[in-house]
Amino acid sequence: MRLVTTVEELRAWRREAPPTLGFVPTMGALHEGHLDLVRFARSQNAAVVASVFVNPLQFGAGEDLARYPRDLAGDREKLAANGVDLLFAPAVEEIYPQGFTTTIDVGPVGESFEGAVRPGHFRGVATVVGKLLHLVAPQRLYIGQKDAQQSAVLRKLVHDLAYDCGVTIVPTVRESDGLAMSSRNLYLDERERRAAPSLHRMLRRFVELLKAGTPFEIARTEAANVLEAPGTLDYLACVDAESFAPLAALRENCFVIAAARFGNTRLLDNVWLPQ
């Protein structure tokens, strides 16, 4: 696996790259969920590019940019072992050179839920992925289902800006107790980690109740009781998978989504329907 850190090096490699190229953008601190994306990409493409870039543009005031876990040496080893051909690991100044002011806003799909809690977050995500797609020029982009709204934002980005690129959403990888794998799980203390899998159990219960015909608000209230202390619920909702508009009932191609705080750590999870 080759490591490059500059746009110039990446472009030089890209000119000689194989005809089918898969791309997996990450912020590093890689876990099995990231590596599952890499393996999907490896199985479907002649070559795979991964990026490791902790994107400051998607962190708001008071968020955890400084303490976000970083382990480039470990990430490099994991990516090489799983068949990545090129790792792009640029410095912040390489992606956002002095005077950089251009951003990408995909509109309403990024304004509710996580977009409301973290204003500007999805503008940062869309901007960095838009630039990376321009530089890497892959045939396929691979992203995880766990960040459901992010997946909707990036599908909208690719569609609206007519990138010549398919988008593959890879199912969430979970720990043995059902907790969705996330770099942020590293922040959980012992008590929070024990309680965190209740987030997914809450989602499953909400879906069960809705499928059984329980009125929406009653189902949401009952399901919320499944969340274990010290978890505190931010939201539990049903949304259209494409627009992320709230729904009052289950239907085809929707997400049931939730976010909860465990101490200082905020976790997301979802269930996609049909399932």
RODO-2510 file (C-alpha; in nm, 4 decimals, decimal comma):
residues 275
     n   res          X          Y          Z
     1     m     0,0000     0,0000     0,0000
     2     r     0,1241     0,3440    -0,0891
     3     l     0,0869     0,6416     0,1463
     4     v     0,0533     0,9903    -0,0024
     5     t     0,0005     1,3165     0,1814
     6     t    -0,0302     1,5792    -0,0925
     7     v    -0,2796     1,6562    -0,3666
     8     e     0,0036     1,6483    -0,6217
     9     e     0,1042     1,2939    -0,5215
    10     l    -0,2572     1,1770    -0,5273
    11     r    -0,3188     1,3179    -0,8735
    12     a     0,0001     1,1597    -1,0080
    13     w    -0,1096     0,8177    -0,8747
    14     r    -0,4642     0,8653    -1,0028
    15     r    -0,3459     0,9172    -1,3610
    16     e    -0,2073     0,5625    -1,3630
    17     a    -0,4816     0,3993    -1,1513
    18     p    -0,6833     0,0945    -1,2637
    19     p    -1,0134     0,1552    -1,4447
    20     t    -1,2434     0,0749    -1,1496
    21     l    -1,1686     0,2506    -0,8250
    22     g    -1,3475     0,2332    -0,4917
    23     f    -1,3109     0,5048    -0,2285
    24     v    -1,3537     0,4865     0,1501
    25     p    -1,3237     0,8260     0,3265
    26     t    -1,2559     0,8087     0,7023
    27     m    -1,1428     1,0208     0,9938
    28     g    -0,9149     0,7436     1,1169
    29     a    -0,9170     0,5600     1,4519
    30     l    -1,0277     0,2675     1,2404
    31     h    -1,2430    -0,0149     1,3739
    32     e    -1,4073    -0,3194     1,2183
    33     g    -1,6857    -0,1083     1,0718
    34     h    -1,4387     0,0919     0,8642
    35     l    -1,2593    -0,2243     0,7577
    36     d    -1,5881    -0,3771     0,6447
    37     l    -1,6259    -0,0813     0,4079
    38     v    -1,2763    -0,1475     0,2778
    39     r    -1,3525    -0,5142     0,2197
    40     f    -1,6726    -0,4270     0,0317
    41     a    -1,4730    -0,1898    -0,1861
    42     r    -1,1969    -0,4462    -0,2379
    43     s    -1,4479    -0,7083    -0,3580
    44     q    -1,5978    -0,4775    -0,6206
    45     n    -1,3077    -0,2772    -0,7624
    46     a    -0,9684    -0,3207    -0,9235
    47     a    -0,8175    -0,0749    -0,6740
    48     v    -0,9185     0,0877    -0,3456
    49     v    -0,8291     0,4305    -0,2061
    50     a    -0,8897     0,5192     0,1582
    51     s    -0,8437     0,8572     0,3205
    52     v    -0,7659     0,9439     0,6812
    53     f    -0,8436     1,3069     0,7567
    54     v    -0,9862     1,4522     1,0773
    55     n    -1,1940     1,7247     0,9186
    56     p    -1,2047     2,0427     1,1293
    57     l    -1,4838     2,1884     0,9188
    58     q    -1,7381     1,9404     1,0569
    59     f    -1,6619     2,0108     1,4247
    60     g    -1,8548     2,2854     1,5991
    61     a    -1,7593     2,5081     1,8908
    62     g    -1,6988     2,3025     2,2033
    63     e    -1,6848     1,9711     2,0163
    64     d    -1,4063     1,7173     2,0442
    65     l    -1,1706     1,8000     1,7553
    66     a    -0,8632     1,8194     1,9792
    67     r    -0,9308     1,4894     2,1558
    68     y    -1,0630     1,2996     1,8549
    69     p    -0,8640     0,9730     1,8515
    70     r    -0,5747     0,9615     1,6067
    71     d    -0,3601     0,6595     1,5224
    72     l    -0,2239     0,6941     1,1707
    73     a     0,0363     0,4195     1,2176
    74     g    -0,2269     0,1731     1,3351
    75     d    -0,4716     0,2829     1,0658
    76     r    -0,2064     0,2392     0,7995
    77     e    -0,1359    -0,1161     0,9136
    78     k    -0,5049    -0,2108     0,9173
    79     l    -0,5730    -0,0666     0,5737
    80     a    -0,2729    -0,2388     0,4190
    81     a    -0,3823    -0,5714     0,5692
    82     n    -0,7270    -0,5336     0,4120
    83     g    -0,6171    -0,4611     0,0583
    84     v    -0,6106    -0,0830     0,0227
    85     d    -0,3884     0,0281    -0,2651
    86     l    -0,3485     0,3929    -0,1692
    87     l    -0,3902     0,5800     0,1593
    88     f    -0,4369     0,9559     0,1318
    89     a    -0,3548     1,1174     0,4680
    90     p    -0,3208     1,4920     0,4100
    91     a    -0,2493     1,7696     0,6575
    92     v    -0,5269     2,0206     0,7218
    93     e    -0,3383     2,2818     0,5169
    94     e    -0,3391     2,0496     0,2165
    95     i    -0,7191     2,0264     0,2097
    96     y    -0,7890     2,3796     0,3313
    97     p    -0,5033     2,5997     0,2116
    98     q    -0,4757     2,9594     0,3246
    99     g    -0,7682     3,1603     0,1930
   100     f    -1,0002     2,8594     0,1485
   101     t    -1,3622     2,9789     0,1707
   102     t    -1,5713     2,7539    -0,0553
   103     t    -1,8257     2,5272     0,1138
   104     i    -2,1043     2,2923     0,0003
   105     d    -2,4513     2,3064     0,1567
   106     v    -2,6942     2,0345     0,0450
   107     g    -3,0006     2,2065     0,1907
   108     p    -3,2886     2,0699     0,4012
   109     v    -3,1624     1,7093     0,4186
   110     g    -2,8798     1,8337     0,6384
   111     e    -3,0722     2,0830     0,8518
   112     s    -3,2790     1,8658     1,0876
   113     f    -3,1773     1,6191     1,3609
   114     e    -2,7952     1,6091     1,3597
   115     g    -2,7919     1,9221     1,1459
   116     a    -2,9995     2,1063     1,4062
   117     v    -2,7949     1,9770     1,7000
   118     r    -2,4649     2,0492     1,5229
   119     p    -2,5159     2,3543     1,2981
   120     g    -2,2731     2,3536     1,0068
   121     h    -2,1725     1,9906     1,0612
   122     f    -2,3098     1,8592     0,7330
   123     r    -2,1753     2,1568     0,5425
   124     g    -1,8338     2,0460     0,6662
   125     v    -1,8975     1,6839     0,5728
   126     a    -2,0260     1,7701     0,2250
   127     t    -1,7383     2,0100     0,1607
   128     v    -1,4608     1,7677     0,2487
   129     v    -1,6178     1,4667     0,0756
   130     g    -1,6958     1,6802    -0,2277
   131     k    -1,3311     1,7828    -0,2511
   132     l    -1,2073     1,4276    -0,1931
   133     l    -1,4384     1,2911    -0,4630
   134     h    -1,3032     1,5536    -0,7019
   135     l    -0,9448     1,4507    -0,6242
   136     v    -0,9861     1,0719    -0,6104
   137     a    -1,2465     1,0472    -0,8902
   138     p    -1,3665     0,7002    -0,7881
   139     q    -1,6293     0,4933    -0,9635
   140     r    -1,7831     0,3991    -0,6261
   141     l    -1,8019     0,5674    -0,2862
   142     y    -1,8464     0,3453     0,0223
   143     i    -2,0074     0,4813     0,3391
   144     g    -2,1599     0,3187     0,6470
   145     q    -2,5269     0,3016     0,7411
   146     k    -2,4644     0,3937     1,1066
   147     d    -2,4563     0,7657     1,0257
   148     a    -2,7864     0,7551     0,8401
   149     q    -2,8292     1,1287     0,7873
   150     q    -2,4727     1,1578     0,6637
   151     s    -2,5464     0,8877     0,4079
   152     a    -2,8487     1,0864     0,2875
   153     v    -2,6413     1,4052     0,2691
   154     l    -2,3704     1,2357     0,0638
   155     r    -2,6177     1,0713    -0,1731
   156     k    -2,7697     1,4153    -0,2278
   157     l    -2,4233     1,5634    -0,2865
   158     v    -2,3343     1,3034    -0,5489
   159     h    -2,6703     1,3395    -0,7231
   160     d    -2,6926     1,7180    -0,7270
   161     l    -2,3333     1,7812    -0,8368
   162     a    -2,3464     1,4966    -1,0924
   163     y    -2,0393     1,3118    -0,9723
   164     d    -1,9742     1,0141    -1,2000
   165     c    -1,9785     0,7893    -0,8965
   166     g    -2,2079     0,5291    -0,7425
   167     v    -2,2768     0,5319    -0,3677
   168     t    -2,2765     0,2054    -0,1738
   169     i    -2,4239     0,2066     0,1778
   170     v    -2,2729    -0,0758     0,3849
   171     p    -2,4736    -0,2149     0,6802
   172     t    -2,3697    -0,1190     1,0322
   173     v    -2,1166    -0,3455     1,2026
   174     r    -2,1986    -0,4154     1,5665
   175     e    -2,0303    -0,5406     1,8779
   176     s    -2,1494    -0,8747     2,0159
   177     d    -2,3954    -0,6926     2,2467
   178     g    -2,5487    -0,4909     1,9614
   179     l    -2,3679    -0,1593     2,0074
   180     a    -2,2897     0,0007     1,6729
   181     m    -1,9148     0,0272     1,6226
   182     s    -1,7929     0,3860     1,6435
   183     s    -1,4688     0,5652     1,7165
   184     r    -1,6589     0,7561     1,9855
   185     n    -1,7185     0,4362     2,1822
   186     l    -1,3625     0,4812     2,3085
   187     y    -1,4859     0,7735     2,5183
   188     l    -1,7354     0,5634     2,7187
   189     d    -1,6519     0,4712     3,0761
   190     e    -1,7413     0,1264     3,2112
   191     r    -2,0942     0,2166     3,3239
   192     e    -2,1725     0,4046     3,0030
   193     r    -2,0423     0,1177     2,7912
   194     r    -2,2707    -0,1297     2,9714
   195     a    -2,5721     0,0923     2,9064
   196     a    -2,4914     0,1943     2,5487
   197     p    -2,6334    -0,1190     2,3743
   198     s    -2,9777    -0,0201     2,5063
   199     l    -2,9814     0,2459     2,2318
   200     h    -3,0196    -0,0218     1,9657
   201     r    -3,2662    -0,2219     2,1786
   202     m    -3,4768     0,0940     2,2062
   203     l    -3,4821     0,1314     1,8286
   204     r    -3,5830    -0,2310     1,7771
   205     r    -3,8604    -0,1951     2,0352
   206     f    -3,9921     0,1176     1,8645
   207     v    -4,0086    -0,0661     1,5317
   208     e    -4,1822    -0,3657     1,6945
   209     l    -4,4462    -0,1447     1,8522
   210     l    -4,5130     0,0459     1,5307
   211     k    -4,5419    -0,2762     1,3313
   212     a    -4,7898    -0,4029     1,5901
   213     g    -5,0104    -0,0986     1,5297
   214     t    -4,9295     0,0999     1,8440
   215     p    -4,9999     0,4716     1,7917
   216     f    -4,6816     0,6577     1,7050
   217     e    -4,6420     0,8785     2,0128
   218     i    -4,7340     0,5977     2,2508
   219     a    -4,4829     0,3697     2,0794
   220     r    -4,2127     0,6340     2,1035
   221     t    -4,2760     0,6931     2,4730
   222     e    -4,2783     0,3227     2,5563
   223     a    -3,9668     0,2510     2,3487
   224     a    -3,7777     0,5394     2,5110
   225     n    -3,8124     0,3598     2,8450
   226     v    -3,5778     0,0892     2,7125
   227     l    -3,2842     0,3327     2,7141
   228     e    -3,0743     0,2644     3,0230
   229     a    -2,9187     0,5177     3,2597
   230     p    -2,6966     0,7115     3,2329
   231     g    -2,8201     0,7417     2,8737
   232     t    -3,0367     1,0453     2,7984
   233     l    -3,2368     1,0575     2,4783
   234     d    -3,1857     1,3377     2,2255
   235     y    -3,4353     1,2116     1,9698
   236     l    -3,6183     0,9032     1,8451
   237     a    -3,7893     0,9420     1,5091
   238     c    -3,8908     0,7900     1,1787
   239     v    -3,7699     0,9650     0,8614
   240     d    -3,7688     0,9270     0,4857
   241     a    -3,4369     0,7701     0,3856
   242     e    -3,3753     1,0169     0,1027
   243     s    -3,5036     1,3545     0,2255
   244     f    -3,4799     1,2879     0,6001
   245     a    -3,8238     1,4456     0,6390
   246     p    -4,0019     1,3212     0,9553
   247     l    -4,2683     1,0531     0,9101
   248     a    -4,5623     0,9678     1,1347
   249     a    -4,5554     0,5975     1,0458
   250     l    -4,3304     0,3289     0,9040
   251     r    -4,3113     0,2874     0,5279
   252     e    -4,0790     0,1502     0,2619
   253     n    -3,7331     0,3076     0,2443
   254     c    -3,7310     0,4840     0,5791
   255     f    -3,4969     0,5033     0,8750
   256     v    -3,5900     0,4823     1,2386
   257     i    -3,3197     0,6958     1,3977
   258     a    -3,2034     0,7815     1,7479
   259     a    -2,9358     0,9762     1,9282
   260     a    -2,8536     0,9600     2,2979
   261     r    -2,5903     1,0974     2,5316
   262     f    -2,3937     0,8728     2,7629
   263     g    -2,2020     1,1126     2,9842
   264     n    -2,0106     1,3401     2,7493
   265     t    -2,0392     1,0988     2,4568
   266     r    -2,3162     1,1251     2,2003
   267     l    -2,4046     0,8070     2,0115
   268     l    -2,6190     0,7544     1,7004
   269     d    -2,7926     0,4474     1,5685
   270     n    -3,0699     0,3538     1,3268
   271     v    -3,2772     0,0774     1,1712
   272     w    -3,3481     0,0842     0,7995
   273     l    -3,6772    -0,0479     0,6613
   274     p    -3,7526    -0,2746     0,4929
   275     q    -3,5757    -0,5218     0,7208
***
